[in-house]
Amino acid sequence: MEEVAILGVGMHPWGKWGRNFVEYGVKAAQDALADAAVAWTDVDFVAGANTVRCGYPGYVSGSTFAQALGWPGVNVSSSYAACASGAQALSSARAQILAGAAECALVVGADTTPKGFLAPNKGERWDDTDWLRFKLIGMTNPTYFALSARRRMDLYGATPDDFARVKVKNSRMGALNENARYRKVFTMEQIEASPVVSSPLRLLEICATSDGGAALVVCSLDYARRLGVKDPVRIAGLSTPLPKFPQQTIEMPYFASDSAAATPGDPDTSFRERIANAAYEESGLGPEDLDLAEVYDLSSALELDWYESIGICKRGEAEKLLNDGDTTLGGRIPVNASGGVGAFGEAVPAQAIAQVCELTWQLREQAGARQVEGARVGLAINYGLFGHGSCTIVRR
Amino acid sequence: MSKLVKPVIEGWFTQGDAPALIGARCGACGTYHFPKTVARCANPECGATDLDEVELSRRGRLWSYAENQYAPPEPYVVTEPFEPYTIAAVELERERMTVLGQMPLDVPPDTLRVGDEVELVVDTLYEDDDCRYTVWKWRPVPNTSGPAADTSA
């Protein structure tokens, strides 16, 4: 797959202020443009990542951010793909550039979010799976994460200490990240003293929801060359696949999997592995090429599942990788050097973009105290409700 | 006067001594579906619309389980004071599919293990002044073999 360059990155810090999401997105966009040394008026495509919690302006995010920056008259896309929204927006921009329909695109996502459990919109919707899983079963998002964590315990001998250690590791890195919402280093004792939300997972092991905004300026390699940018960070692979039938693992928000009775499918490849494999294939790279990864730690236990899904270890071996220090700063392949979603909280449409911002800073050796030495290849991966997921591989 | 008892959702499960989930099976390729309210077969290589209602397997094995400690948001109807309940994800062998459901409140989660056999029951989801609403749940089958611990402990 042909590559595009990442010229600029920008972020509004994550936090909880309840201000207008547009403010966060515009700040991130202006920072990204400044970082790229590109004027807003030179951008010829705008890709917004939508928020579904902020009313109509959020559903047309590309237009909303563009209008706030000043109507540009260029083409636009607005994407919603749950936790993969930012990646879908980036994918949209990349496709325009590779088609020759645009040279330099701005990708923006931002959110401002309510407290507590993520809940469906009000009203009765008896044909909406997301509504029914609450109404009939009381199935919350953390309970899905808890089911995965329990399997790690019963199948692989994972312990609550292992899950807590992921949180400790990530909190140390989040403490060094001025954009993270949570900058406190947690101890094992503090984590184990926090209340159980859905067994075996505790409150401090489950990510919160946050306000935040992130942006990228991406362009064709030719445009980067004309600007005199030598050796930009490049997007080598980007996938936003849907599951393949039969989807046999229960993922959010479903309360039944597909049936493999008639079509056995590929029981050895999970949806999350597919997300990674599709990006590896595009990029021509493999897990052995990675210097670092940003994975969607909606719960600390889920990070361990991700090690296996991205292929940096075999199934059942993630705890060993963690406990050997391989995924800590200074280890063989640091995971979530940004601090992860655990240190940020989730700002849905901005999160996938934030992952790419982190990888870009790392590859440019601009990550300060969180720098992964010699970072040349990075992977970002996430997944969300209703069959969404994405993987972005960057290199330099 | 005793309350009316009715399923919280009609047509999704049978009642009586041997309740079962009501799914749909594709007449063309044999793929099962739950819920049954699908217009066409979910198999992308099939897409047939002749789906027959069928009772799904009453028993399955725990794919996983988790005890939820916090009252969920609406539209879940919370009975105060909130009592934590266990969610089971159950693999049905014939159908090669996994289905979620609560477990009855008297099932202690610390006796469970991935792989345990469970069976479908119908139990109260919540009550209001007029009606007691029921839903399907999964209850462990007492052990009949193997070295696993006694589940009544």
Interface residues (C-beta under 8 A of the other chain):
Chain A: G116 F117 A119 P120 K122 E124 W126 D127 W131 L132 R133 F134 K135 L136 I137 G138 M139 T140 P142 T143 A146 L147 S148 A149 R150 R151 D154 L155 P195 V196 V197 S198 S199 P200 L201 F245 P246 Q248 T249 I250 F255 A256 S257 D258 S259 A260 A261 A262 T263 P264
Chain B: V8 I9 C26 C29 G30 T31 Y32 H33 F34 P35 T37 A42 N43 P44 E45 C46 W63 S64 Y65 A66 E67 N68 Q69 Y70 P72 P73 E74 P75 Y76 V77 Y85 I87 A89 R94 E95 R96 M97 T98 V99 L100 G101 Q102 P109 R113 V114 G115 L125 V135
